[in-house]
C-alpha cells in the first residue's frame, strides 16, 4: 500500500442496506475515496499488504459518522502496520495477516529470493497475481521487475554478484532483451548497446591471424564497479544488463553519456563475436542470417507476452537456458537463497526534518527550463549537484541560517557523493556563458546592454534592470550576432559573490556557472510567483518546513496541508514531479 496507491483486490459485503446494490456501491466509493489510510509510522514509499481487514458497513452514515468510520478503519491499519511481519528480516508465518516492505527495492529483493527458492506465499499472490507458481521462471521475474522498473538496478546491485548472475542466467534471450529495453526506456538512456551489430565480416576480421580486437572494443565501461569473477559464465547480454545496472546505481550521470553507450556497444559486439565464432579463414563479406543484429524490440502485444524471436545478438552466446516451466528449488530453500546487502534495506524511521523542503519544488523549475541539458557544458552534470549549487547561489547571504540543515547532506546522498566531495568537480573549465534563447522568451522583453568587464576585458550582455546576464563571452567576441537594442557600452554590472560557506560545497567551475545563472533564475522565479521582491520570492520557494523520506528509488516530501501556497500552486512548483529519469528518483510531494 504505497502512499500514492491503494489497491483493494477483493471486497466482500455481507448486506446491501436500504439503498440497494447501486446505492451501496456509490456510498462505498465515496467513503473509500476520502480515506487517507497511510499509517503514520510508515514512510510514504512503504508497501503494506493486508490479508484481511473487517470493517462495519459505511452506507447510511451521516458525514460525522462517516469520518468516525474512516478513523476506525485507519486505526485498524495502524495496528496491522505495527504487527506486520518483515519478510526481509524474518520467516513469515503462513497465518500472518499483514506483511511490510520498506520500499519496492526491498520487495523485489524478497521476491527474487523466494522465486529462486521456489517459494510461493499468499502476499505474492496479492502483489503479482499474474505471476503465479505455474508460470515460467522468466515470466514471473519479469512481471515483478516491470511493475517496479526503477528498482531493478538497485535490486541487482544489492544482491551478491553470484546471486544476481544466477538469476540472469536463468532468463532466455527474449527475456533479457525485454529487461534491457525496459532499463533504457525507464531511465531515458541512449540506445547504445541496443544497436549492437555482429556481421560475419566483423567475425572474420576479429579472428584473422595476427589481428587483435582493438583495446577500446574489449574494455567494459562498468569494469570499475562490477566484479568480474561471478559473471564469467554469463552471456554478454546478461553481463550488459548487470553492468548497466551497476552504472545506474554507482554513476547514473555516466550511464546517460553517449560515450558510455558507444563503449558498451563496442564491448558487446566484441564479446558476442568472441562467444559465437571460433577462428576461421576470412570469408566473402556478407551479413549473418537475419542480422538486424540488435537486441530485438520487446513484443508490444496487449497480452504482455515476451517475443521469442531470436537474433544474432544473443543466439548461441552463453549458456543461459530458456525459462523453466516449473519453479526450481535450490539447496537450502528455507534460508537466504539469494543473499542481499543489509544496507539496501530502508529503515522505517520518521524521515528527516528540513526547513528547505522547497529545494524539492525546485526540481519542477529545473524541469521547466530543461536543466542541466539545456546548457551543453552542464549536460553531463548530475542534476542534484546543479540543484544544490543553484540553491546556495539563490539563497545568497541567507544560506548561513540554513548551514546545519539536513538538506545539504541529503543532496550529497542523492548525487552519490561523499560529504567531502564538492558539487560540480567533474565539470571542465568554463569558457563562455550564454542563456538558451528559449529562456529569454519566458520573461517580458527588455533592452539589452553590453559592456566590457574592467578586470578581464570579457564582453558581457545584460538586460536592463532588474537585469539578468544574457552572455559572458571571451574578450575577442563580436557583437554582430546580437540584435542589440542599445549598442552603447554600459557601466559594468558586477555578479553577486557567493557566500563564503559555498566554497566548501561548490567546485570553482560550478560556482562560475551558478553565479551567472542566478540573476536570470531570480528574475524568472519572481515573475512566476507574481512578486516584486527577489529575496522574498526565493524565501517563499525554499523555506518550506517538511519531512524528507529517501529510499533507493523514491524521494518523498511530506508537508502539512496548511502549508499550501497559492502563488507556488499557480506557478506549478509544488506539483509532484513523479518519475524523473535524469534525477533517478520517483519524486512525490505530499500534503497531509
N, C-alpha and C positions, 0 to 999 in steps of 0.2 A: 504494500500500500504506500507507494511514494506519495509525497505531499501533493503533486500536481495531478495524480491519477488514482481514483478509487474504482476498483473492479469488483462487482458482485457476480460471481459465477452462477450461483443458484439462490433463489429467494422463494421460500415456502410460506404461504399464507394459509392459516387454518380456518379463517372465517372472513366473509366478504363484508359484513357490516351492512348498515341500512342503505348505503349509497349504491350497492351493486358492484359488479366487476369493473365497470368503466370508472365510476367514481373512486373506487378503491385504488385503481392504478394511478389516477391523477393525484390523489391525496398522497400516495407513497412517493411518487416522483417529486412532488413539491417538498415533502418533508426531507427526503434524502438529498435533494439538490441544495438545501440550505444547511446541511450538516457539514461541520468542519472537524473531521474525525482524527486529525493527526495528534497522537498523544504528545503531551508537552515535553516529555523526556526524550523524545526521538528527534534526531536531526531530519531535515526535510528529505534527504536522499535515502533514508532507511526504507526497507521493504518489510512490512509486517504481513504475514499470511495467516489468516484465521480460518480454522476449520469449521467452526460452528459458533454462531452468536444469536442468542434468543432475545427478542425484544417484544414488548407489548404492542398491540396494533396502534397505528398512528392516525387512522381515519377518525373523523368526527371530533377531533381535538380542536379547541379554540387556540388562538395564537399563543397565549401564555402557557397553556398546557403542552402545546407542540414544542415550545422552547424547553420545557422541563423534560419532555421525552427525548429531545436531542441531547440534552445534558446527561441524562441517564445512559443513553447509548454511548456517548463519548467517555463516560466514566467506566463503562464496561471495557471499552477498548484500552483505556489507560491501564486497567488491571491486567488485561491479557498481554499487553506490551511488557509489563513488569515481570510476568510469569513466563514469557515466551522462551522457548529453547533456542540456543545459538548453534546451528549445525556446523559452523566453522570451528567451534571450540568444544563440543561435547557430542556424545551419542544421543540421538533424539529418540525418545520412546515412541513406539507406534501409537500410543494413546495421547500423545501431545496434541493440544488443541490450538497451539499457535507457535510459529517459528519466526525468527527475526534475522534479517540480513542487514548489515550496516549500510551497504550500497550495492550497486549492480556488480562491481568487481568481486566482492565477497560472495555474492550469489553465484556468479559463474565459476568461481574457484571451487565452491562446494559442488556445483553441478558437474564440473569436469571430473572431480574426484569420484563421485558416485557413478558417473557414466562409465568411467574406466573400470570400476569395481563391479558393474552390473547390478547396482542397487536402484530400486525404484520405490519412492515413498509418496505418501498422499500429497505432500506440498508440491512435488514436481508435477503431479497431475493437475494441480490447480494453476501452476505458473505456466506450464508448457503442455497443454492438453493435446497438441498435435504431434508431440514427440514422445509418444508412449513407448513402453518396453518392447513392443513388437515391431517397431520401426528400425531401419538400419542405423548403425552407429553414426555414420556421417550425416544422415538426415536429422538425427536427434541433436547432434552437436551444432549443426548449422541453425536449427530452429532457435536455439538459445542464443547463439552468438549474434545472429541477425536481429534478434529482439533488442539487444543492447550493443550495437556495433561500436560505440565509443569506448566500451570497456574492454574489448578484445585485446588490444596491445598490452594493457596493464595486466590482464589475466595471464597471457603468455610469458610476460616478464616476471610476474610474481611466482609462477611455477618454477620448480627446479628445472634447469635446462633439459635434463634427461626426461623429465615428465612431460614437458612441453613438446619435445621431439617425439615422444611415444604417441601423443595424441595426434599430431600432424601426420605421423607415419601411417595412421590407420585411415586417412582420407584418400579417396581416389582423385584422379586428375581433375575431374569436373568440380568436385567439392573444393579442392584447393583453388581452382580458378574463381569459384564463387566468393571465397573468402578474400582473395586478392583484390577482386573488383570492388567488394564491399569496403575494404580498407581505403582504396583510392577514392571511391565516391564519398565516403563518410568524412574523410579528412581533407577532401578537395585537393588531392595531390596530382601533380603532372603525371601523364601516363607512363613515361619512363619505361620500366621493365615490362609493362603490359604489352608493349610493341616489340618485344624481343623477337628477332627473326633468326632462323637457322636454315641456311641453304647448304646444298651439297658442296658448293664452291668453298664456303667457309670451312666446312669439314675437311676437305682435301688440303686446303691451304694451311689449316691449323696443324694437320698431322703430316705434312710433307716432310721428308727427311731434311734435317738441319734447320727447320723453321720452327721457331718457338712462338707461342702465343704472347703478344706484347704484354708487358707488365701491367699496363693500365686495364687490360681486359681481365686479369685474374685476381685483382685486389677487390674484395668486397668492401663497400663503403661503411659497413657496420662492424668491421673487424675489431675496432677498439672496445666494443661493448658486448658482443655475442661470443661466448666461449665456443671454441671450435670442436673440442673433444666429443661432446654428446651428440653432435649433429652430423658427424662424418657419413653416417649411413643414409641420411635423408636425401630425397630427391631435390634437385635445385629449386623447383617452385616452392616446396615446403621450407627450404632454407631461406628463400626470399621473404616469405610471409613472416618467419621468425625474425629475420634481420630487420625487416621494415618495422616490425612491432617494437623491437629494442630501440630503434632510432626514434620512433614517435614518442617513446617514453623518455629516453635519455636526452635527445637533441631534436625536439619537434621542429624547430626552425630549419635545421639542416635537411630534414626529410622533404621539405617543400621547395628546396632549391633545385633548379633544373639540373645543376651539375650532379646532384645526388642521383636523380633519375637516370641521367646518361651513364653514370658509372655503374649503377645497378643493372642497367640493361646490358652493358658490355660484359659485366661479370656473369650474368645469367646466360648470355649467348655462349660464352666460353665454357661455362660449366655444363651446359646442355650438350655441346659438341663433345666434350671430354667424356660425358656419360654414355652418349649414344653410339659413337663410331670409333672402331679401332683404326690404327694406322693402315693406310692403303694408298696405292698409286693415284695420282690425280686423274680425274675423270672429266669428260666434256662438261662444260658449265651448264647446269640446269638446276632447277629448284627441286627440293624434296617433294614427294607427292603431297598435294594439298597444303603447300607451305604458305598458307596465310600466316603460319608460324608465329602466332601470338597466343597469349592466354585467351581462350575462347570467351566471348561475352556470355554472361550467365543467361539462362533461359528466362525470358521475361513473361512467360505464360502466367495467366492468373492463378494457376494451381500452385505456383511457387516451387515447382519441381526444378531439379538441377539438371542442366543439359549433360547428356552423356557422350556428346561428340568428343572425339579425341583429336588433338592437333599435334604437330611436331614438337611443340614446346614441352609437353610432358610425356608423350607417348614413348615408352621404352626407357625413360630416365628414372633411375632409382627403383626401389622395390616396394613402394607404397601400394598396399593392396586395395582392392575395391572394398567399398563399405560392407562390413559384415552384416549378415541378415539377423543375427541374434546377438544380444549383449554377451560380451566375453568376460567372465570372472577372472580377475587377476589374483596372483598369490597374495595372501594377507588382505582379503577383501574387506575385513572389518576394520582395518586400520587406515592410516592416511596413505591412500594409494598413490596419489599424485601430490606430494607434499608441496606446500607453498610457503612463501616467506611471511612470517608472522607480522612483519612491518607493513604488509599490504592490507592488513585488517584495520578498518577505520574504527577508532574508539567512539563509543556512544556517549560523547560528552555533551556539554551545553553550548558548544560553539565558542567563538571568540568575539568579545565585545569590541567594537571600534567606533570612534566618533567620525571617522571618514568613510562611512558607507557609500557616500556619493561617488567615490572613486569607481565603484562598480557601475553606477549610472554612466560614468564617463566612457564605458565600453560602447554605449549607444552613440555617443558623439563621434568617437573614432570610427565607428562603422559607417555613420553618415558620410564622413569625409573620405572613407576608403583608406585610412591609415592602418599600417605603415606603407601599404603597397602603392599608394598614390604618389609617393616620393621615391623614385627608383633607388636612391642611395640608402634609404631606410628599409627597403623591401625585405631584406634578409634579417632584420632585427626582430627579436621576439617581442610581440606587441605588449606583453606585460612590462617589459623594460621601458618601452616608449611611454606607456601609460604612467608608470612611476615617475619618469623624468618630467613629463608634462605636468603632472600633479604638483611636483615640487616647484616647477617654474611658475605655474599659475598661482599657487598659494603664496609665493614670494616670501616676504618677511614673516607672515603669519604662520609659516610652516614650523617655526620654532615651538609654538604651543602644542604642536602635534608630534614633537620629536620622538616621544615614547609610545606613540600609538602602535598597536599590533599590526596595523595595515602594512607597514613597510616590510616587516618580516613575512607577512602573507604574500606580498608581491615577489619577494625573493623566492619563496617556495613555488609560486605559480610559474615563475620564469625558469625554475630549475637551477637556481644559483645558490651558492654558499653565501652566508651572511657577509663575508669579507670580499665578495666579488662585486665590483661596481657594475651598474647597468650600462649597457652600450659598449662594453670593452671590445666587442667583435667588429665595431664599425671602422671603416677605413678613414684616413684623414679627409676632412671635408675640403672642397674646393670652391663650390658655388652653391648659392641657395636661390630657389625660385618657387613661389607658390604655384600650385596647379591652377590653370586658368579657370577650371570649373568652380574653384572655391571663391574666386573674386565675384562671380555672378550671384553668390548667396547673400551678398551684402549690397546696400544701395551704392550706386556709382559715386566715386569721389575723384577729385582732382589728384593727378599723380605728379609727385615732385621727385627730383633727382639731386643727389649731392655726392661729392667725393669725401670719403672719410678722411679727416685730417691726419690721422696716425698712419694708416695703411695705404691711403690713396685708392682704396677699393670703391667701386661705384655702388651706391645703394639707392633703391627706389622705394619711396614711401607714399602712402595715400595721405591726403590732408587730414588734419585732426578731426576726431580722435583717430590717429593714424595707425596703420599696421604696415609691416615690412612686406613688400612685394618681391624684392630680389636683392641679393648681396653678391656682387659679381667681381671678378678679378679686375685689376687696375686697367687692363687693356681692353675691357669690354666696351662695346659700342652701344649707343642709344638708338641706333637706326631701327632695331627690331621692336621698339616700344612706341606705341601711338600716344605719346605723352600729351596731356592737355596743357602742361606748363613745363617747357624745357629749361626754364631758368633754374640754375643751381640754388637750392635752398640751404638754409642753415642746417648744420649737422644735427641728426637725431641720434641720441645715444641709446643703445639697447640696455634694458634693465639688467643689472647684475643678479646672479643667483645668490641665495643666502649661503653663508659660509658652510653650513652643515651639508649643503648639497654636494660639496666636493668629496665627501666620504661615500656618497651613493652613486654619483654620476661620473662616468668617464669624461675626459675633456672633450672627446669628439661628440658624445651625446649632448653634453652641455652646450656646445656650439650650435647644435641643431635646435634644441628646445628654446634657447634664448631668442632665436629668430622666428620660431613658430608661435611663441607666446603672444605677441601683440595681436595677430590675427585671431587666435583662439579666444582671447579675452573679448575682443570686439564681437566675434560671432556668438559667443555664449551670452553676452549682454543683449544682443539683438534677439536671440531665440527666447530669452526669458522676459523680453519686453521691459528691461530695466535700464536705468540711466547710469548707474554706478558699477564699474567693472569689478571692484573689490567685493561689493555686495553680491554681485552675480556669482562670482567664484565661491564665496562663502555659502550661498544658497545651494549650490550644486554639491560641494564636497562635504559640508558639515551635516551629515545625516547619521545620527547615532543608530546603530544596528548591530545585529549579531551575525557573524560570518561563519558559515559551515563549509568546510572544504574536504572533499574526498578525491580519489584519483580521477573521477570523471565529472563530478558535479561541484559547482560553486553556487551556494545559496545564500542570499542576503535576506534576513528576516527583520521587518520593522513593524511598528505599531500602525494600525490603520489611521490613527490620528495624525500621523506624520505626512500624509499625502499632501503634496504641494501642487496647487493648481497651475502655477507657472511651469513647473517641471513636467506636469502631466500634459499640458498643452504643447510643450516642446517635444513630447515623446521621449523624454530622457529617463523616466522611471519605468518604462515598459520592460518586460522580461526579454533579454536578448536571445534566450534559447540556445540551441547548439551553434557554437561559433567555431568552425574548424580551425581558423587561424589562431584563436585563443586556446584551443584544445580542451574546452570545457562546455558542459551544458550549464548555462548561467541563468539562474532563476531569481527573481525579486519577489518576495512575499510581503503582503501587508496583512497582519493578523490582529 
